[in-house]
Each structure stands twice: as C-alpha cells, then as structure tokens.
C-alpha cells in the first residue's frame, strides 16, 4: 500500500459485484487488482464490463492470498460459500471487507468473526447504510431529541417471483433466510446503531402468496429496547411496487424520520427541519437501483483502517448485533412467543 492508494482484490462476481466495481472506479484511494469467481465466464464478463479498472483475472483464492501486492480483499460470495475462503485469507493475514450478511445464522457469523479476531485479521462488513451522509446529520441531532421513547421501522420493498427463481435465493441453506437477512438487515442494523440494543421481541413472519420461496417475505414485530423504548418493525418484499425504508425515532423533545436519504425533524415546540436529499435504495423490482457512493465510503474507510492500523467503520463484531436480532425474531415467529435477547 502506498501512502494514499490501496490495492484490493475482489472474490465473488455476482449481482452486487458491479456496484463494487463502480465504487472503486470513482475512488482515488483504492484500485482493483485480481478478481476471482469459480466461473471463468463470470471473471471475463466482469473484466470486459469494467475495462478502465485495470483489474486482472486471478486463478484461485490461494493465488490472491499469496499476492503481496493485495492490501485487502473484498468478499461478495453468497454467505454459504465463505467459511473456507475466510480460512485461507485469514491464515495469510489478508484484511477482509465482506458483503452482508456475515453468515447464514448467528452461530456461523460469530465463528467467522472469532476466526478473524483470533488471527488478528481486520474484518469489515458492508452495511453501507451506516455511511449515508444524512445518517451523520441524524447522529448529530440525537441528543437534541431527548430520551428515546418509541421507534418505528418500515421496509416496504418488492421483489418479483423472478428474483426468487434463482437457485438458492430465499433459502436457509444458501442465504440464511429471506427478507430479514437479505434486505431489511441494512435498515435493522442502522436502527440498532442509533437506538442501542433491543432486549425483547415478539414477531410474526411468513411467506405471502406473492412468492414461492422457502424463507419469509413478510415480518411484523414489536420490540423493546435496552433503554426502555418500545418499537415496531415491518419488513417485506411483498409490498408492490416497493417504497423506501423509513426509520422514525420519537424522543421526549422531538421526532426524527429518516426516509430514503432525507431527514425530517419535528420538535415538540412546533419547529420543523428537513435535511438531506432523496436517495434510492433498491426498494423495487430492480434490486440494484441504488448509488455506489455509500459503498465507496465504506471501502475507502476500510482501506484507511488497514493503512492506519485502526478499526474500520463497520467491524465484524459490530455486525453481530443485527444477526442476534434476526435470530430472536425468527425464534419468536417460529415459537409464537416473546423472546429475550
């Protein structure tokens, strides 16, 4: 790594890979070196689609692990294909920035995080909603809202059946579940980063008639947070035509509604403010209809963390909080009872 530029490798060239390519193409801090997927057609297709990146085709994960010119590795494979790759890369000491989720369930996610911690290998997770510029503005006014008393979270997304027709998508074996772990995880993780941990949940989850899939496409839940605030969560990929996610925080002195990149503040004394600009997040039929700018922020932060020897913006350990929440919601829905975290 030079003083200003890091060289990344990319493993996994599926649906989200072009977003990483676009993010790196816009970056002055990171360049892309070797790329790898099991399919040679996928490797050549990615290189042909991004000729200006200067990326090259890698022959194997081991070749990337042994490449001293690679400063860190971006891993975007499905979660069921990560354990062996993490083992190889972490043994070689390669820092890893990984697409969400960490793994398919809390136990497996915790195991991967602990492998990297034991081997002293930096692990970052791409939960890029934390990097949205308007979120920094929200964090800046949180104290002004007063004591948090109620939380509302809505993720009314849509996916057509063709999305779930891809082999493995929406299954527990490959993805670890449905709408919670594949889509709403971003909003739920952002919520927890603002509210602090939830301590109790009551959930109903299932699959609507819109989809033929193994896991859930609909969840509705009540939440109790550590500070005593109450909350509600709705998430679905069955809300045609799909709309942007919304997080609303009700404090003793005012309320903040974060909606598709825009922040609405309503104060108990009657004042209002609007900050930020509207932004798409892949809520509708096109799951990739969102900007790569938030990815670029996380990628550049991770490169800086490796260079400076500090923790990245979103560590593997910090991502376990949303995995624990998803596990509790799944258990509550499955057993029909309240579940404590």
C-alpha positions as CSV (number, residue, x, y, z in Angstrom):
1,X,0.0,0.0,0.0
2,X,1.3,3.5,-0.9
3,X,0.7,6.5,1.3
4,X,-2.6,7.2,-0.5
5,X,-3.6,4.2,-2.6
6,X,-4.6,0.7,-1.6
7,X,-4.9,-2.3,-4.0
8,X,-7.9,-4.5,-3.4
9,X,-8.8,-8.0,-4.7
10,X,-12.4,-9.0,-5.4
11,X,-13.7,-12.5,-4.8
12,X,-17.3,-13.2,-5.9
13,X,-18.6,-11.7,-9.1
14,X,-22.4,-12.0,-8.8
15,X,-25.2,-9.4,-8.8
16,X,-23.5,-6.9,-6.4
17,X,-20.0,-7.0,-7.9
18,X,-20.6,-4.2,-10.4
19,X,-21.5,-1.9,-7.5
20,X,-18.1,-2.5,-6.0
21,X,-16.5,-2.0,-9.4
22,X,-18.3,1.3,-9.9
23,X,-17.4,2.4,-6.3
24,X,-13.7,1.7,-6.9
25,X,-13.7,3.3,-10.3
26,X,-14.8,6.6,-8.6
27,X,-12.2,6.2,-5.8
28,X,-8.8,7.9,-5.7
29,X,-7.9,5.9,-2.6
30,X,-8.4,2.3,-3.9
31,X,-7.6,0.4,-7.1
32,X,-8.7,-3.0,-8.1
33,X,-6.2,-5.8,-8.8
34,X,-7.1,-9.5,-9.1
35,X,-10.7,-10.7,-9.3
36,X,-11.9,-14.3,-8.9
37,X,-15.1,-16.3,-9.2
38,X,-15.4,-20.1,-9.8
39,X,-16.8,-19.3,-13.3
40,X,-14.3,-18.3,-15.9
41,X,-17.2,-16.7,-17.8
42,X,-18.0,-14.5,-14.8
43,X,-14.4,-13.4,-14.5
44,X,-14.1,-12.5,-18.1
45,X,-17.5,-10.8,-18.1
46,X,-16.6,-8.6,-15.1
47,X,-13.3,-7.6,-16.7
48,X,-15.0,-6.8,-20.0
49,X,-17.6,-4.7,-18.3
50,X,-15.0,-2.7,-16.3
51,X,-12.1,-2.2,-18.7
52,X,-10.9,1.0,-17.0
53,X,-10.3,-0.5,-13.6
54,X,-7.1,-2.2,-14.6
55,X,-8.2,-5.4,-12.8
56,X,-6.8,-8.8,-13.7
57,X,-8.1,-12.3,-13.5
58,X,-6.9,-14.5,-10.6
59,X,-6.7,-18.3,-10.9
60,X,-7.7,-19.1,-7.3
61,X,-8.4,-17.8,-3.8
62,X,-5.0,-19.1,-2.8
63,X,-3.3,-17.0,-5.5
64,X,-4.9,-13.9,-4.1
65,X,-3.9,-14.9,-0.5
66,X,-0.3,-15.2,-1.7
67,X,-0.2,-12.0,-3.7
68,X,1.8,-9.4,-1.7
69,X,0.5,-6.6,-3.9
70,X,-3.0,-7.1,-2.5
71,X,-3.6,-4.9,0.6
72,X,-7.1,-6.2,1.3
73,X,-9.8,-8.5,-0.1
74,X,-13.4,-7.7,-0.8
75,X,-15.6,-10.8,-0.5
76,X,-19.0,-10.9,-2.1
77,X,-19.8,-14.6,-2.4
78,X,-23.1,-15.9,-1.1
79,X,-22.9,-16.5,2.7
80,X,-22.8,-20.3,2.4
81,X,-19.5,-20.1,0.4
82,X,-17.4,-18.0,2.8
83,X,-16.0,-20.2,5.6
84,X,-13.3,-21.9,3.5
85,X,-12.3,-18.6,1.8
86,X,-12.1,-16.8,5.2
87,X,-9.9,-19.5,6.5
88,X,-7.5,-19.2,3.6
89,X,-7.4,-15.4,3.6
90,X,-7.1,-15.1,7.4
91,X,-4.2,-17.6,7.5
92,X,-2.4,-15.4,5.0
93,X,-3.1,-12.3,7.1
94,X,-5.2,-10.6,4.4
95,X,-7.7,-8.0,5.7
96,X,-11.2,-8.7,4.6
97,X,-14.1,-6.5,3.7
98,X,-17.2,-8.7,3.3
99,X,-20.7,-8.2,1.8
100,X,-23.5,-8.6,4.3
101,X,-24.6,-10.8,6.0
102,X,-21.6,-12.1,7.8
103,X,-23.0,-15.7,7.5
104,X,-26.3,-17.5,7.4
105,X,-27.1,-17.6,11.1
106,X,-25.7,-16.1,14.3
107,X,-23.6,-19.0,15.3
108,X,-21.9,-19.2,12.0
109,X,-21.4,-15.5,11.8
110,X,-19.9,-15.4,15.3
111,X,-17.5,-18.2,14.3
112,X,-16.2,-16.3,11.3
113,X,-15.7,-13.1,13.3
114,X,-13.8,-15.0,16.0
115,X,-11.6,-16.7,13.4
116,X,-10.5,-13.2,12.2
117,X,-10.2,-11.9,15.7
118,X,-8.0,-14.8,16.8
119,X,-5.7,-14.4,13.8
120,X,-5.7,-10.6,14.2
121,X,-7.1,-10.0,10.7
122,X,-9.2,-6.9,10.2
123,X,-12.8,-7.8,9.2
124,X,-15.2,-5.2,7.9
125,X,-18.8,-5.7,6.8
126,X,-20.6,-3.9,4.0
127,X,-23.6,-2.5,5.9
128,X,-23.4,0.7,3.9
129,X,-26.5,2.4,5.1
130,X,-24.4,3.5,8.2
131,X,-22.3,5.5,5.7
132,X,-25.1,7.6,4.2
133,X,-24.3,11.3,4.7
134,X,-27.7,12.1,6.2
135,X,-27.1,9.5,8.9
136,X,-24.2,11.6,10.2
137,X,-26.6,14.5,10.4
138,X,-29.1,12.4,12.4
139,X,-26.4,11.3,14.8
140,X,-25.6,14.9,15.3
141,X,-29.1,15.8,16.5
142,X,-29.9,12.7,18.5
143,X,-29.1,14.4,21.8
144,X,-31.5,17.2,20.9
145,X,-34.3,14.7,20.5
146,X,-34.2,13.9,24.2
147,X,-34.8,10.4,25.8
148,X,-35.8,7.9,23.2
149,X,-39.3,6.6,23.8
150,X,-40.6,5.0,20.7
151,X,-39.2,3.6,17.4
152,X,-40.9,2.8,14.1
153,X,-39.2,1.0,11.3
154,X,-40.7,0.2,7.9
155,X,-39.1,-1.6,5.0
156,X,-41.9,-2.0,2.4
157,X,-39.9,-3.5,-0.5
158,X,-40.9,-5.5,-3.5
159,X,-39.3,-8.4,-5.4
160,X,-41.0,-10.3,-8.2
161,X,-41.0,-14.0,-8.3
162,X,-38.2,-14.0,-10.9
163,X,-35.9,-12.7,-8.2
164,X,-36.5,-15.8,-6.1
165,X,-36.3,-18.2,-9.1
166,X,-32.5,-18.0,-9.0
167,X,-31.4,-21.3,-7.4
168,X,-30.8,-20.9,-3.7
169,X,-32.2,-17.4,-3.3
170,X,-34.5,-17.1,-0.4
171,X,-33.4,-20.4,1.1
172,X,-31.8,-21.1,4.5
173,X,-29.1,-23.3,3.0
174,X,-27.6,-20.5,0.8
175,X,-28.9,-17.2,2.1
176,X,-29.8,-18.0,5.7
177,X,-33.4,-16.7,5.3
178,X,-35.5,-14.2,3.5
179,X,-36.3,-10.6,3.8
180,X,-34.7,-10.0,7.2
181,X,-31.2,-11.3,6.4
182,X,-31.1,-10.3,2.7
183,X,-32.9,-7.0,2.5
184,X,-34.1,-5.5,5.9
185,X,-30.7,-6.3,7.5
186,X,-29.4,-2.9,6.4
187,X,-32.2,-0.9,8.0
188,X,-32.3,-3.0,11.1
189,X,-28.5,-2.6,11.5
190,X,-28.8,1.1,11.1
191,X,-31.6,1.2,13.6
192,X,-29.6,-0.6,16.2
193,X,-26.6,1.8,15.6
194,X,-29.0,4.7,16.5
195,X,-31.2,3.1,19.3
196,X,-28.8,0.8,21.0
197,X,-29.7,-2.9,21.5
198,X,-33.1,-4.5,21.6
199,X,-33.7,-6.8,24.6
200,X,-37.1,-8.4,23.8
201,X,-39.0,-9.1,20.6
202,X,-42.4,-10.5,19.6
203,X,-42.7,-11.4,15.9
204,X,-44.9,-12.9,13.2
205,X,-43.2,-13.9,10.0
206,X,-44.2,-16.0,7.0
207,X,-44.4,-16.2,3.2
208,X,-47.2,-14.5,1.4
209,X,-48.9,-15.7,-1.7
210,X,-46.8,-13.4,-3.8
211,X,-43.8,-15.7,-3.7
212,X,-42.8,-19.4,-3.9
213,X,-39.7,-19.5,-1.6
214,X,-38.6,-21.3,1.5
215,X,-38.0,-18.4,3.8
216,X,-40.1,-15.4,4.9
217,X,-41.0,-12.4,2.7
218,X,-43.0,-10.7,5.5
219,X,-42.3,-9.9,9.1
220,X,-44.1,-7.8,11.6
221,X,-42.7,-7.4,15.1
222,X,-42.8,-5.5,18.4
223,X,-39.5,-4.5,20.1
224,X,-38.4,-3.4,23.5
225,X,-35.0,-1.6,23.7
226,X,-32.4,-1.6,26.4
227,X,-33.3,2.0,27.4
228,X,-37.0,1.1,27.8
229,X,-38.2,2.5,24.5
230,X,-40.8,0.5,22.6
231,X,-40.7,-0.1,18.8
232,X,-42.4,-1.7,15.9
233,X,-40.8,-3.3,12.8
234,X,-42.4,-4.1,9.4
235,X,-40.3,-5.6,6.6
236,X,-41.4,-7.3,3.4
237,X,-40.5,-8.0,-0.2
238,X,-44.3,-8.3,-0.8
239,X,-45.2,-4.6,-0.9
240,X,-45.7,-3.8,-4.5
241,X,-44.4,-1.6,-6.1
242,X,-41.9,-1.1,-3.3
243,X,-41.0,2.1,-1.4
244,X,-38.1,3.4,0.5
245,X,-37.4,2.3,4.0
246,X,-38.2,4.6,6.9
247,X,-36.8,4.8,10.5
248,X,-38.7,7.1,12.9
249,X,-37.3,7.9,16.3
250,X,-39.6,9.6,18.8
251,X,-37.7,11.4,21.6
252,X,-39.0,13.3,24.6
253,X,-38.3,16.6,22.8
254,X,-38.8,15.8,19.2
255,X,-39.1,13.1,16.4
256,X,-36.7,12.3,13.6
257,X,-37.9,10.5,10.4
258,X,-35.2,9.1,8.2
259,X,-36.8,8.4,4.8
260,X,-34.9,7.4,1.6
261,X,-32.0,9.7,2.3
262,X,-34.0,12.6,3.7
263,X,-34.2,13.5,7.4
264,X,-37.4,15.2,8.7
265,X,-37.2,16.7,12.2
266,X,-40.3,17.7,14.2
267,X,-39.8,19.3,17.5
268,X,-42.2,19.3,20.4
269,X,-42.1,23.2,20.4
270,X,-43.6,23.2,16.9
271,X,-40.4,23.7,14.9
272,X,-39.5,21.5,11.8
273,X,-36.4,20.9,9.8
274,X,-35.7,18.9,6.6
275,X,-32.1,17.8,5.9
276,X,-30.5,15.6,3.1
277,X,-31.8,14.6,-0.3
278,X,-33.9,11.8,-1.6
279,X,-32.0,8.6,-2.5
280,X,-32.9,5.2,-4.0
281,X,-32.0,2.0,-2.1
282,X,-33.2,-0.8,-4.3
283,X,-36.7,-1.0,-2.8
284,X,-38.5,-2.0,-6.0
285,X,-38.2,-4.6,-8.7
286,X,-34.6,-3.7,-9.6
287,X,-32.6,-4.7,-6.5
288,X,-29.5,-2.8,-7.8
289,X,-31.2,0.6,-8.2
290,X,-29.0,2.5,-5.7
291,X,-25.9,4.6,-5.7
292,X,-22.5,3.1,-5.2
293,X,-21.3,6.2,-3.3
294,X,-22.1,4.6,0.1
295,X,-20.1,1.5,-0.9
296,X,-17.2,3.8,-1.8
297,X,-17.3,5.4,1.6
298,X,-17.1,2.1,3.4
299,X,-14.4,0.8,1.0
300,X,-12.2,3.9,1.4
301,X,-12.7,3.8,5.2
302,X,-11.6,0.2,5.3
303,X,-8.5,0.9,3.2
304,X,-7.7,3.8,5.6
305,X,-8.2,1.5,8.6
306,X,-5.8,-1.1,7.2
307,X,-3.2,1.6,6.5
308,X,-3.6,3.3,9.9
309,X,-3.9,0.2,12.0
310,X,-7.4,1.2,13.4
311,X,-10.8,-0.5,13.4
312,X,-12.9,0.0,10.3
313,X,-16.2,1.9,10.3
314,X,-18.2,-1.4,10.5
315,X,-16.4,-4.2,12.2
316,X,-17.4,-7.9,12.0
317,X,-18.1,-7.8,15.8
318,X,-20.4,-4.8,15.5
319,X,-22.4,-6.6,12.7
320,X,-23.3,-9.4,15.1
321,X,-25.9,-7.2,16.8
322,X,-28.2,-7.3,13.8
323,X,-27.6,-11.1,13.4
324,X,-28.7,-11.6,17.1
325,X,-31.8,-9.5,16.5
326,X,-32.7,-11.5,13.3
327,X,-32.2,-14.8,15.2
328,X,-34.5,-13.6,18.0
329,X,-37.2,-12.5,15.5
330,X,-37.0,-15.9,13.7
331,X,-37.3,-17.7,17.0
332,X,-40.2,-15.6,18.2
333,X,-42.1,-16.1,14.9
334,X,-41.4,-19.9,14.9
335,X,-42.4,-20.5,18.5
336,X,-45.2,-17.9,18.8
337,X,-43.8,-16.2,22.0
338,X,-41.8,-13.3,23.3
339,X,-38.0,-13.9,23.0
340,X,-35.4,-12.1,25.1
341,X,-32.0,-11.3,23.5
